[in-house]
Amino acid sequence: MTDTPVDQMTFEQAMKELEAVVGQLERGDVALDQSIALYERGAALKKRCEDELKRAEEKVAAITLDADGQPTGTTVVEGQ
């Protein structure tokens, strides 16, 4: 685990640490107290990743859809 607060991590940092946390928990070679702390950290990391993905999806939607929700940047050629 890093000392970086979860809310300051990039998506990539959070995902990498989440994978490490899951690996440790799956191995089962940590004490119960540490397992609980890892689980809590993992839950926070998962939420961070979900939040960052949602933010990215919203950005993409804002870029590719106009105010009416129609795709922008496409050209419709009549008669084809």
Secondary structure, 3 states (H helix, E strand, C coil): CCCCCHHHCCHHHHHHHHHHHHHHHHHCCCCHHHHHHHHHHHHHHHHHHHHHHHHHHHHHHHHHECCCCCECCCCCCCCC
